[in-house]
Amino acid sequence: MRGQTVTAERGEYRERSLKDQKWGVTPQIGVLVYEDAGGSSKARAAIGGSFDWNATNLVLGDDPMGSYIGLSISGLYSHPGPNDADFFGSGSNAGGGSNLVQIPFDVKVGGYFSDSVRFTVRGGGNLIYRSDASSINLGAGSDSTGSLWKVYPNVGLEGEYKVSEHISILARPDLTITPGKNLFVATVGATFLGF
């Protein structure tokens, strides 16, 4: 039957749960919060996606403890634009402005509150590109007017709720820890689950 798996020993049917997931692809939208070169806090729109592997399921199979260990790689884009730009990085007479790309590589550890609900903590490193390094105060290199690639540690949380056979809704706050002002990103997305 569609959307169900067979338990051969009992001849029963059960719907697939988040515990059965092997991988997931998640388009995301959200907000990037940072401090600009002038010391003002700013918020800008962000868009991206992630690819996650359920390492527990792939390595151990059915885990009776209900634990979750996963690996995640993501990509996120934001256009902060000039300092006086709007939420989408536009609406400024200064024109142009900066771009930011964030590529997190994370390990996720957590558990299940039910077959449809999973919470994890995540941590690793964020590779961050700024087209104008001076546009966002992240500490070392932020006084440069050129572009800059740099890796910073990050920590975050993740909550996921399965809404149908192959789709779950995900919320993900993430904090990038820098020598300057920390970078905060919060995203939501719809995960396409692979079994």
DRENLUM-907700 format. One record per residue (C-alpha): residue in three letters; residue number from 0; y, x, z. Coordinates in steps of 0.02 Angstrom, whole numbers. Layout:
BEGIN
SITE sero kevo      y      x      z
SITE  ALA  NUM      Y      X      Z
...
END
This chain:
BEGIN
SITE sero kevo      y      x      z
SITE  MET    0      0      0      0
SITE  ARG    1    174     59    -39
SITE  GLY    2    264    137    109
SITE  GLN    3    109    148    216
SITE  THR    4    -26    275    256
SITE  VAL    5   -207    238    296
SITE  THR    6   -288    291    459
SITE  ALA    7   -463    316    388
SITE  GLU    8   -556    316    554
SITE  ARG    9   -498    142    602
SITE  GLY   10   -459     70    431
SITE  GLU   11   -283     28    493
SITE  TYR   12   -120     40    399
SITE  ARG   13     39    113    472
SITE  GLU   14    211    142    400
SITE  ARG   15    264    324    379
SITE  SER   16    379    386    517
SITE  LEU   17    502    529    534
SITE  LYS   18    359    628    611
SITE  ASP   19    270    622    442
SITE  GLN   20    418    695    348
SITE  LYS   21    392    865    266
SITE  TRP   22    565    889    189
SITE  GLY   23    729    798    164
SITE  VAL   24    880    806     48
SITE  THR   25   1043    741    121
SITE  PRO   26   1207    712     26
SITE  GLN   27   1347    714    157
SITE  ILE   28   1531    671    180
SITE  GLY   29   1638    713    330
SITE  VAL   30   1788    798    405
SITE  LEU   31   1835    980    431
SITE  VAL   32   1950   1019    580
SITE  TYR   33   2035   1190    587
SITE  GLU   34   2193   1282    636
SITE  ASP   35   2308   1338    495
SITE  ALA   36   2405   1501    488
SITE  GLY   37   2552   1420    577
SITE  GLY   38   2446   1369    727
SITE  SER   39   2439   1183    685
SITE  SER   40   2276   1086    696
SITE  LYS   41   2226   1006    529
SITE  ALA   42   2090    888    468
SITE  ARG   43   2027    882    289
SITE  ALA   44   1892    789    194
SITE  ALA   45   1728    880    161
SITE  ILE   46   1580    846     47
SITE  GLY   47   1412    930     30
SITE  GLY   48   1227    918     60
SITE  SER   49   1078    995    146
SITE  PHE   50    894   1032    120
SITE  ASP   51    784   1026    275
SITE  TRP   52    602   1072    307
SITE  ASN   53    499    999    449
SITE  ALA   54    412   1162    498
SITE  THR   55    312   1077    637
SITE  ASN   56    234    956    514
SITE  LEU   57    204   1089    381
SITE  VAL   58    126   1217    500
SITE  LEU   59     44   1116    639
SITE  GLY   60     12    951    554
SITE  ASP   61     13    802    672
SITE  ASP   62     96    865    833
SITE  PRO   63     37    764    984
SITE  MET   64    186    823   1088
SITE  GLY   65    312    743    970
SITE  SER   66    415    900    954
SITE  TYR   67    514    951    802
SITE  ILE   68    556   1124    735
SITE  GLY   69    644   1132    568
SITE  LEU   70    739   1245    450
SITE  SER   71    897   1192    361
SITE  ILE   72   1010   1260    224
SITE  SER   73   1169   1168    180
SITE  GLY   74   1322   1180     72
SITE  LEU   75   1491   1103    111
SITE  TYR   76   1654   1104     13
SITE  SER   77   1831   1062     70
SITE  HIS   78   2000   1081    -11
SITE  PRO   79   2123   1113    132
SITE  GLY   80   2262   1137      5
SITE  PRO   81   2436   1189     66
SITE  ASN   82   2481   1168    250
SITE  ASP   83   2580   1007    217
SITE  ALA   84   2442    925    113
SITE  ASP   85   2361    759    154
SITE  PHE   86   2181    728    213
SITE  PHE   87   2114    766     38
SITE  GLY   88   2214    929     19
SITE  SER   89   2337    853   -105
SITE  GLY   90   2507    767    -97
SITE  SER   91   2605    927    -72
SITE  ASN   92   2751    992   -176
SITE  ALA   93   2687   1169   -145
SITE  GLY   94   2537   1137   -259
SITE  GLY   95   2377   1237   -264
SITE  GLY   96   2320   1287    -91
SITE  SER   97   2155   1349    -28
SITE  ASN   98   1972   1301    -44
SITE  LEU   99   1834   1323     84
SITE  VAL  100   1645   1333     56
SITE  GLN  101   1528   1335    206
SITE  ILE  102   1342   1378    188
SITE  PRO  103   1247   1353    352
SITE  PHE  104   1074   1429    380
SITE  ASP  105   1002   1347    537
SITE  VAL  106    849   1323    646
SITE  LYS  107    833   1148    720
SITE  VAL  108    735   1105    879
SITE  GLY  109    714    932    952
SITE  GLY  110    606    782    973
SITE  TYR  111    575    599    933
SITE  PHE  112    633    450   1035
SITE  SER  113    529    336    924
SITE  ASP  114    446    341    754
SITE  SER  115    618    307    678
SITE  VAL  116    736    410    789
SITE  ARG  117    750    599    801
SITE  PHE  118    878    709    892
SITE  THR  119    893    898    871
SITE  VAL  120   1002   1043    921
SITE  ARG  121   1037   1169    784
SITE  GLY  122   1099   1346    775
SITE  GLY  123   1112   1493    658
SITE  GLY  124   1246   1563    547
SITE  ASN  125   1380   1492    431
SITE  LEU  126   1427   1593    278
SITE  ILE  127   1608   1541    247
SITE  TYR  128   1713   1572     91
SITE  ARG  129   1901   1549     95
SITE  SER  130   1994   1565    -70
SITE  ASP  131   2148   1612     32
SITE  ALA  132   2091   1691    195
SITE  SER  133   2261   1666    277
SITE  SER  134   2253   1477    257
SITE  ILE  135   2132   1452    403
SITE  ASN  136   2139   1550    566
SITE  LEU  137   1963   1613    596
SITE  GLY  138   2015   1780    669
SITE  ALA  139   1976   1947    584
SITE  GLY  140   2028   1944    401
SITE  SER  141   2139   1790    421
SITE  ASP  142   2294   1894    389
SITE  SER  143   2232   1932    212
SITE  THR  144   2306   1837     65
SITE  GLY  145   2152   1864    -41
SITE  SER  146   1984   1775    -38
SITE  LEU  147   1856   1815     96
SITE  TRP  148   1669   1787    127
SITE  LYS  149   1615   1804    309
SITE  VAL  150   1469   1750    420
SITE  TYR  151   1499   1667    590
SITE  PRO  152   1376   1595    718
SITE  ASN  153   1364   1407    732
SITE  VAL  154   1290   1274    847
SITE  GLY  155   1273   1088    822
SITE  LEU  156   1181    926    853
SITE  GLU  157   1094    805    737
SITE  GLY  158   1040    624    755
SITE  GLU  159    935    536    626
SITE  TYR  160    880    355    608
SITE  LYS  161    751    301    478
SITE  VAL  162    807    141    392
SITE  SER  163    674    123    256
SITE  GLU  164    519    209    189
SITE  HIS  165    610    356    109
SITE  ILE  166    787    348    182
SITE  SER  167    863    392    350
SITE  ILE  168   1044    397    409
SITE  LEU  169   1103    562    483
SITE  ALA  170   1253    613    591
SITE  ARG  171   1288    799    612
SITE  PRO  172   1429    879    715
SITE  ASP  173   1439   1069    697
SITE  LEU  174   1545   1203    780
SITE  THR  175   1574   1373    697
SITE  ILE  176   1616   1504    828
SITE  THR  177   1746   1630    768
SITE  PRO  178   1856   1768    842
SITE  GLY  179   2006   1658    799
SITE  LYS  180   2004   1469    817
SITE  ASN  181   1835   1384    803
SITE  LEU  182   1798   1276    651
SITE  PHE  183   1729   1100    679
SITE  VAL  184   1640    995    549
SITE  ALA  185   1569    821    572
SITE  THR  186   1469    740    432
SITE  VAL  187   1364    585    399
SITE  GLY  188   1238    564    261
SITE  ALA  189   1086    475    192
SITE  THR  190    927    581    193
SITE  PHE  191    797    557     57
SITE  LEU  192    632    591    147
SITE  GLY  193    486    684     67
SITE  PHE  194    310    658    136
END
